Amino acid sequence: MREKRPALVITFPTTAAAMGCEELCEAKGLPGRTIPVPGEVAAGCGLAWKAAPVDRPLLARELDAAGVPVEGMAVIDMWEVVR
């Protein structure tokens, strides 16, 4: 079954920045995953990072410390598989 749940979507100005986020998060074990930018969000790059809204402060701090440029952060309802 699927249901809509709030999700943090982080967008980036370039594909290189999105890939930098992915590398940083994988290396540090940070939560989330790369997704295509949802239609509800405008972004300069076609990739975004999706995580739980509660992880926003942690991700913002880590991305800033690593110098990864962020275009925006938004919490939107997204479909998720519920088991």
N, C-alpha and C positions, 0 to 999 in steps of 0.2 A: 504494500500500500504506500502511496505517496501523500505527503501533506506539505503545506507551505510553512516554513520556519524562518525566523530572522537570521540573516547571515551578514557578516562584515565583508564588504567587497573593497579591496584596495586596488586602485588603478595607477597606471604609470605613464609617463610622457613618451617613453620609448620601449621597444622590445628588449633592448639591452638592460634597461632598468628592471623590467619584469623578470628577466632571466637572472639578474643579480639578486633579486628578492628570493627567487626559488633556490639559488645556490646557498644563500645565507641561511634561509630557513632549514634547508636540509642539513647543512653542516652543524647548525646549533640545535637541531631537534625541535624547532619551533612549529606550532600548530598551523595547519592549513594546507591548501593545494592550489596549483595553477588552474585557472578556468578561462574560457573565452569570456570577454566582457559581456555581461547581460545587457539586453536591449534597454532596460530601465536606467542604465548608467551611461553617460557620455565619457569617452576617453580617447586620448590621442593614440593609444596603442591598442591592439586587439586582445591583449592578455591582461588578466587580473589575478589577484590572490584572494582566495575565499577562506574565511576562518569564522570561528564563533565570535559574536559581538563582544563577549567578555574578554577576549584576547587583544582587543584594540590597543590598550595602553602598552602592553608588552611588545606588540609588533611595531607600533609607532616608535617606541624608544629604541628598539634594536635596528630598525631600518635607518633612523636618523643617525645613530651612532656609527653605522657602517657607511653612511653617505649615499644610500640608495635613494634616488629621487622618487617622490610619490606625487602623483597628480591629485589624488583625492581618496577619501575614505567615506563609504556610505553603508548604512545598514538597510538592507532591503529584504523582503520576503522572497524566498526561493524554494522551489520544490525539492524535497529530499525523500529518499526511500526510508520508510519507517518499518522496522522489523519487530 
